[in-house]
Amino acid sequence: MPETDLKQRLAERFREVNGDHPMTGADDAYVSVQFVALEELCALHGRDADAVRRLMLGRRLPLPGYLRSDGAEMVPADLFALADEAGGVDRLEAWFTAHWADPIAGKAEWNAYLSGQYVCLHSVTPATIQRKEHLTTAISASASEPDAGSVQWSARLHALVDELDALEPAFTAYDRLRFGGPTSRDTCIDAVRARFPRL
């Protein structure tokens, strides 16, 4: 299949998953700093871009995180790291899902990983996915803790928020369109710091 057809099929698949939302100049600038074009990453690693597109379309590697407005498929710089750690693309799914004790949860996370929508983490690994889930759950529940408002509680809360802050990038306006609302940074970092200033 010619490269243009594979690029087009991948773009169509991306829009099926994310919706068809315009990328602004600010979105493009953000993405160009945080991510790398698939063609560039493949050249750097000596991989064939079309072969990688086929793996994405075959649900064996995640879709791009973004499509820049010039059509570039933007992916994380460590796109191939998990497959390498797993011992190859053929072993990636089994290696990935084994990090969850519940096979149903593991499969759900695998599907989420393949969507390319884990743009909420600087580095997407089973460990960072699980840590983010733990942190957002703990932060969301913190206001109902018995000692809420105390100095000790504030210190615990801000330690959680600071850790999440280190895991997550800034996001861009495009993300709020495709996710249909605020991001986890909006709700669990910025809003919490505004509502509960450090004591």
N, C-alpha and C positions, 0 to 999 in steps of 0.2 A: 504494500500500500504506500503511495507517495507520501512524503513528509507533510505536504499541505493538507492532505486528507486526514492524517493522524492528528495534526494540530487542530483541525476543525472539529473532529470527533471529540477530542479532549476538551475543547472550549465548550462544545454543546453539553458534554457530561458535567462540566464545572457549573454551567448555568442551571442545569437540572437540579443540582444539589444546593446551589447558593441563591438561585433567583437571578434575574437579569437587572442588576443595579449599575448605574454609571460610576466609573472611577473618576474622581476629581483630580486636579493637579496636585492637591495636598495629599490625597490618597496615594497617587503614584510616587510622590517624593518619599512618603513614609515607607512604602513597600520596597522601594529601591535601596533604602538604608538597611531595613530589617531582613530582607530576603535576597536571593540571587536568581537570575534568569536560568531556567533549566538548561538551555544551550551552553551557557558559560560553565555551569557546574559540571555538566557532562564532559566538556572539553578539558576541564581541570582534572577530572578523575579518569580520563581515557575511556569514557563510556559513550555508546551510541545513543543519541537523544531519541531517535525513533524507537529503539528497543525499550527505552525507559518509558516512553509514552504507551507502548503496548502493555507493559507491566502495570501501569496506572489504570488503563482501560480494562485490564484483566483482573483488577482488584487484588493485585499482589504488592503494589506500592501505593502510598497515598496520593490523591489528586493534588495539584498545585494549591498552595494556600490562597493565591490571588491570581487573577489575570489583569496585568497592567493594561492601561487603555491603548497601548501600542500593540497589544496581543501577546506580549511576553508572558510565558508561564512562570510565575514566581514561586520558588520553592525554598525551604530552609537549607542553609549551608550544610547541615548534617543529615540531609535526606537519606543517604545511603548507610549511615552509621549503624542503625538498628539491624538492618539486614546483614551487615558485616559481622556484627556482634553475635547474631543468631546463627551464623554459619552459612549464610546465603539466603536469597529471596525465597527459595523453596521451603526453608525451615522457619521463615519469619513468623507466619501466623501461629504455629504451634508454640514457638518460643514466647511470643508476645502474650498470647492468651493464658499461658501457664503461670503468669504473674498474678492472676486472680484465682482465689480458692473456688469461687463459684463459676463454673463454666459458662453459664448464661451471662453473667456480668462480664466475663472475659470476652465473649463473642460480641457483646454490645460495645465494649470499648474498642475492639478491633474494627468494627464497622465505623465507629466515630473517627478512629485514626485514619482509616482509608478515605474518609470524606475530605481530608485536607483541612478540616475546620479547627484543628488544634493549633490555631494561630495565637492562642491565649498563653502559650508557654515559649520561653526562649529556646528551650530544648525539650523535645517531645520524646519521653521515655515512659515505660510503665511506672517507674518510681516517681517521676515528676507529675504524671497524671494522678496517681494515687495521693500524692502529697497535696496537690492543689485541691482535690476533693475533700480531703481532711481539713485543710485550712479554711476553705469557704464554708463548710458545714459548721466548724467551730466558731468562726467569726459571726455567722448568721445567728447562732444560738446564744451568743455571749450576753446580749441584753437581758436575757431571762435568768442569768446565773444569780444565786442568792446574794453574793457580795457585789453585785453590779453597782458601779459608781465609786467603789473604793479605790485607793491608791494601788493596792495589789492587783485588783481586777483590771485597772487601766494598764498596768505594766504588762500583764498577761495578754490582754487584747492587742496592744500595740506591737508586742513581739510577734504575734500571729500575722498581723497586717504587714509588718515589715518583711516577714519571710515571704508572704505572698507577693509583695511588691517586687522582691528580688527575682521571683520566678516568672513574672508576667511582663510582657512588653507594654507599650503605651496604648495599643489599638489605634484604629483610625475610623473616621466617620462611616466608611463603607461597611465596617463590621457591624455597626448599630443598625444598618439597613438589612443586611443579610440575616442577622440574628433576631431582628424584629424588636429591638429594644436595647436597654443598657447592657454593657458588658460587665463581667465580674470585677474588673478594675473599677468601674463606675460605682457598683453597689457594695463591694467588700473592701475597697481601699479608700477611694476618694470620699465617698459618702460617710464611711465610718470615721475617718479622720476629721471630717467637718462636724459630725454630730458629737463625737466624743474626743475632744482635744486631749493631748497628753497632759497628765497631771504632774 
